[in-house]
Amino acid sequence: ASTLLALAHWSTWAVCAVIKLPQLAAVLAAGSARGVSVGSLLLELTGFLVFLRYQIYYDYPLQTYLEYPIIIAQDVILLLFILRYSGNMKRALFYAVTFWGGWYVLTLRKWIIDLAMNLCTFISAASKLTQLRCLWQTKDSGQVSALTWSMSAYTCASKLWAT
């Protein structure tokens, strides 16, 4: 059992290290972010930042959240490419300031970080639903990567199993 648990942890970290690369490759190859929802990505990034901040605030061991800084970096790069291809690079500074401010606001009071963490599951689900809504409305998957979604499903399943 301990070998399977270790395998689940290591494989999750390995997948997280490259989880957004298929999505980035699809966007770069097409020179377009068609079908990829900015709102979905912003919600996902919010959830990841809240989770990371919570883990740091309560001094959890690094191995319990190591993949989050890696995924966050990949999400930020993806967001920049989406903004570039959609002609909205001016919003990048606004998003950076908002997330930077949010990072500090989360720990102004203990109840804020606790409440935010309790909302993380809702934020994550809202992110996926927002992307699905975008796909439904456009009737075009555009540059959405099925491999990235599959890898995300794997990491969620392995985290649930390992927990």
N, C-alpha and C positions, 0 to 999 in steps of 0.2 A: 504493500500500500504506500509506503514512504517513497518507493521508486516511482510509482505512478504519479504521486503528488509532485515530486521534484520535476518529472517530465512535463507535467501540466504547467508548472510555473515557468520553466525554461522555454517551453514552446510558446507560451503566451508572450513572454518578453521578446522572443525572436520575431514572432508575428507582428507585435506592436512596433518593433523597430522599422518595419517596412510596410505597415498597414496602409498608409496613404500613398505609397509610391505608385501603385497601379492607377489610382485616381489622378495623381499628378501627371503621370505619363500620358493618360488619355486626354487630359486638358491641353498639355503641351503639344502632343501630336496633332490635335485638331486645330490648335490655335484659337480655341473657343471653349467657353464654359457653359455652353447650351445644355440645359437640363439639370444643371447643378444649382441647388438652391442656396443663395447666400444666407437667408434666414436660418435654414437648417444648420449650416456650418457655424453660424454665430451662436445658436443654441447649444450645439455640441461643444464648442469651445468654452462657453459659459459653464456648462456642467463639468467639463474636465478641470477648469481652473478652480471652481468651487471645491471639487473633490481634492485636488492637490493642496489647496490652501488649508483645508480641514485636516488633512494628514500631517502637514507641517505644523499647524497650530497645536495639535494634540501630541506632537512628537512621536508619531508612529514610526516603526522601523522603515528605512529606505526601501527595502525589498518589497514592501507591501504597496508601494506606489511608484516604483522606479519607471514603469512604462509611461506614466502620464506626462512627464516633461518631454519625452520623445514624441508622443502623439501630439501634444500641444504645438511643438515646433513644426511638425508636419502640417497641422491644421493651419497655422499662421502662414506658412509658405503657400499652401493651397488657396487660402483666402486672398493673398496678394495676387496670385495668378488670376483668380476669378475676377477680382476688382480690375486688374489690368485689362483683361479681355472684354470686360463689360463696359470699359471706359469710365469707371468710377474710382480711380486711384485716389482722388481727393478725399474719399471716405476713410482711407487707411489710417490717417492721422486721428480722425475722430474715434474710430474703433480702438486704436492703440491707447488713447487717453482714457476712454471709457473703461477698457479692461484693466488698465493700470490703476485707475482710481478705485474700481471695484475690488481689486486685489487687496487694497488697504482698508476699504470700508468693511469688508467681510470680518475683520478682526477688531473693529472698534468696540464691539460688545460681544460677549460670549453667545448671547441668544441669536445674534445675527448669523454667525457662522453655523450654529446648530440648525437654525431654520433653513438656511440656504442648503445645507447638506441634506436635510429632510426633503427638500424639493428636487434634489438631483435626479431621482428616478423619473419624476414628472418632466423635468427639463430634457432628459435623454429621450424619453418617449415622444415628447413634442418635437424634438429635432428630427426623428425618423418620420413622424407623421407629416411634418412640414415638407420634407423631401418627397415623400410619396404624393402629397397634394400637388407639388410642383410637377411631378411626372404625370399625374392624372390630368392636370390642366393643359399641359403642353402636348400631351399625347406623343411625347418624344423623349426617349431616355438620354438623348444627346451623348454627353461625355461621362455619364454616371458609370462607375466601374462596378460590375457585378463581383469581381474578385475582391475589391475593397470591402464590399458589403458582406461577402462570405467570410473573409478574414475577421471582420468585426463580430459576426455571429459566433465564430469559433472562440474568440477571446472571451466573449460573454459566457458562453457555455462552459469553458474551462475554468473561469473564475467562479462560476456558480458551483461547479463540481468540487473545486479545490476548497471552497469555503465551507 
